[in-house]
Amino acid sequence: MNRLVTCALGVCLGTLMGWTTATAQTPEPSTPPATEDVDIVQVVQVSGLVVTGDSLSPLPYCTVYRARDRRGTMTDVRGFFSLPALEGDTLEFSSVGYMTQQAVIPSGSEMGRVNLVQPMGRDTVNMADAFVYPWPSKERFKKEFLALGLPNQGLDPAWEAGMDPMDVYDRLIEVGRDGQSTATDVLSAQAIQAGYSGQAPPVNLLNPVAWAKFLQALKSGELKRQ
């Protein structure tokens, strides 16, 4: 009996000592490190209008992009644009014929939106003066042009064939009218027809001027050649 009591006391004493040791080895909770102040950059939606600096007219198809990553958008036909950016970003505006402009996105925007109106100044390019000196007369031009002695290079076979100029002229008479001459006559006829729209065209049978031209052509022989 005494032995059982002694064993029970030993077990209780060992359990108490183990719990005390575990409690002593438990680390105290450490205090969390102090958090540093970190600046939070806010994303904003930038919308605006790009106009010309002289007349304040909308400037369509102007390139608008962020300078840090060179990504952006383009204005529409009314000069409007919209793109996301960060506070403090620099936007660049560029268009052909206009000087490149920059705009910095301010911080502290309300509701995450920023509105801009960006004017664009024209980029004037001055070219060097060009002086054109004409020939004093057609005869001088013909003389100087023939003096160049330009090679034919097979462009005109009649140049080297030694054809008679009168033979070439006779062949040109047989050639039909070109497209420009035909189009001119068609447009002229359409203009005359449109001029008498809604009314009867005049009859030249009783026109003395037309009869005079007809008789003159008949006497000169122009009708026979046709």
C-alpha positions in Angstrom: 0.0 0.0 0.0 2.8 2.4 0.9 4.5 1.5 -2.4 1.4 2.4 -4.5 1.1 5.8 -2.7 4.8 6.5 -3.3 4.4 5.7 -7.0 1.4 7.9 -7.4 3.2 10.8 -5.7 6.2 10.3 -8.0 4.0 10.4 -11.1 2.2 13.6 -10.0 5.5 15.2 -9.1 7.1 14.3 -12.6 4.0 15.7 -14.4 4.1 18.9 -12.5 7.9 19.4 -13.1 7.4 18.8 -16.9 4.5 21.3 -17.2 6.6 23.9 -15.3 9.6 23.4 -17.7 7.4 23.7 -20.8 5.8 26.8 -19.4 9.2 28.3 -18.8 10.4 27.5 -22.3 7.4 29.1 -24.0 8.6 32.3 -25.7 6.8 35.5 -24.9 4.9 36.9 -27.8 7.0 39.4 -29.7 5.7 42.8 -30.4 5.0 43.4 -34.1 7.5 45.5 -36.0 6.6 49.1 -36.6 5.1 49.5 -40.0 6.8 52.1 -42.3 4.8 54.7 -44.1 4.3 53.5 -47.7 3.0 55.9 -50.4 0.1 54.3 -52.2 0.0 55.5 -55.9 -3.6 55.8 -57.1 -4.7 54.7 -60.6 -6.8 57.4 -62.3 -8.8 57.6 -65.5 -7.5 60.5 -67.6 -10.0 61.9 -70.1 -9.7 65.1 -72.1 -9.8 67.0 -75.3 -6.9 67.9 -77.6 -7.3 71.2 -79.5 -5.3 73.4 -81.8 -3.6 76.3 -80.2 -4.5 78.9 -82.7 -8.2 78.2 -83.3 -9.1 75.8 -80.4 -10.5 73.4 -83.0 -10.6 69.6 -82.0 -7.5 67.8 -83.2 -8.3 64.3 -84.4 -6.0 61.3 -84.5 -3.5 62.8 -82.1 -1.3 60.2 -80.3 -1.6 60.3 -76.5 0.7 57.9 -74.5 2.4 57.5 -71.1 6.1 58.5 -71.1 7.1 55.7 -68.7 6.0 52.8 -70.8 5.1 54.6 -74.1 1.6 53.0 -74.2 -1.5 55.0 -74.8 -4.3 55.8 -77.2 -5.4 58.1 -80.0 -8.0 60.9 -80.1 -11.1 60.3 -82.1 -12.5 62.6 -84.9 -13.8 65.0 -82.2 -10.3 65.2 -80.4 -11.5 63.2 -77.4 -9.3 60.7 -75.6 -9.4 58.5 -72.4 -6.8 56.2 -70.9 -5.7 54.9 -67.4 -2.6 56.3 -65.7 -1.0 56.7 -62.3 -0.8 59.9 -60.3 2.4 61.7 -61.3 2.6 60.1 -64.7 3.7 62.2 -67.7 1.5 62.1 -70.8 2.9 63.1 -74.2 0.8 64.4 -77.0 2.2 64.2 -80.6 0.7 64.8 -84.0 2.2 65.5 -87.5 2.6 69.2 -88.0 2.3 70.1 -84.3 4.9 70.4 -81.6 5.0 67.6 -79.0 3.5 68.6 -75.7 3.6 67.0 -72.2 1.2 67.1 -69.2 1.8 65.7 -65.7 -1.1 64.0 -64.0 -1.7 65.7 -60.6 -2.3 63.8 -57.3 -5.3 64.1 -55.1 -7.9 63.6 -57.8 -11.5 63.2 -56.8 -13.3 59.9 -57.6 -10.2 58.7 -59.5 -10.8 60.9 -62.5 -8.8 63.7 -64.2 -10.0 65.9 -67.0 -7.5 67.7 -69.4 -7.7 70.1 -72.2 -4.4 70.1 -74.1 -3.7 72.7 -76.8 -1.2 71.9 -79.5 1.0 74.5 -81.2 1.8 74.2 -84.9 5.3 73.2 -85.9 6.4 75.5 -88.7 9.2 74.3 -90.9 11.1 76.8 -93.0 12.5 75.4 -96.2 15.4 76.9 -98.2 14.5 79.2 -101.1 14.3 77.6 -104.6 14.8 79.8 -107.6 13.4 78.7 -111.0 14.9 80.4 -114.0 12.8 80.0 -117.2 14.3 80.1 -120.7 13.9 83.6 -122.3 12.0 82.1 -125.4 10.7 78.9 -126.9 13.4 79.0 -129.6 16.1 79.2 -126.9 14.6 76.3 -125.1 14.4 74.2 -128.2 18.0 75.0 -129.0 19.3 74.1 -125.6 17.1 71.0 -125.4 18.4 69.6 -128.7 21.9 70.4 -127.6 21.6 67.9 -124.8 21.7 65.0 -127.2 19.6 62.7 -125.2 19.8 59.0 -126.3 16.7 57.4 -127.7 17.2 54.1 -125.9 14.6 52.4 -128.0 11.7 54.5 -126.7 10.7 55.8 -130.2 11.3 53.3 -133.0 10.5 56.0 -135.6 13.5 58.0 -134.3 16.0 55.6 -135.8 13.8 54.4 -138.7 14.3 57.5 -140.8 10.6 57.9 -141.6 9.3 60.8 -143.7 7.6 63.4 -141.4 4.7 63.8 -143.9 4.1 60.0 -143.9 3.9 60.2 -140.0 1.4 63.1 -140.3 -0.8 61.1 -142.7 -0.8 58.2 -140.4 -1.8 60.4 -137.4 -4.9 61.5 -139.3 -6.1 57.9 -139.5 -5.6 57.5 -135.7 -8.8 57.7 -133.7 -9.4 60.3 -131.0 -7.8 59.7 -127.6 -9.6 59.4 -124.4 -9.1 62.9 -123.2 -10.6 64.4 -126.4 -13.6 62.0 -126.3 -14.2 62.8 -122.6 -14.1 66.5 -123.3 -16.8 66.2 -126.0 -19.0 64.1 -123.8 -18.8 66.5 -120.9 -19.5 69.4 -123.2 -22.6 67.7 -124.6 -23.8 66.9 -121.1 -23.3 70.5 -120.1 -25.3 71.7 -123.1 -28.0 69.2 -122.4 -28.2 70.2 -118.7 -28.5 73.9 -119.7 -31.7 73.2 -121.6 -33.1 70.9 -118.9 -36.9 71.3 -118.6 -37.3 73.1 -122.0 -37.1 72.3 -125.7 -33.6 72.7 -127.2 -33.3 75.3 -130.0 -33.6 74.2 -133.7 -30.7 75.4 -135.9 -32.7 75.1 -139.1 -33.8 78.7 -138.8 -30.5 79.9 -137.2 -28.8 82.4 -139.7 -25.4 82.1 -137.9 -25.5 78.3 -138.3 -26.4 78.6 -142.0 -23.5 81.1 -142.5 -21.0 78.7 -140.9 -22.4 75.8 -143.1 -22.0 77.8 -146.3 -18.5 79.0 -145.3 -17.4 75.4 -144.6 -18.9 74.3 -147.9 -17.0 76.9 -149.9 -13.7 76.2 -148.1 -14.0 72.5 -148.8 -13.9 71.4 -145.2 -16.9 69.2 -145.6 -15.3 67.4 -148.5 -12.2 66.5 -146.4 -14.4 65.0 -143.7 
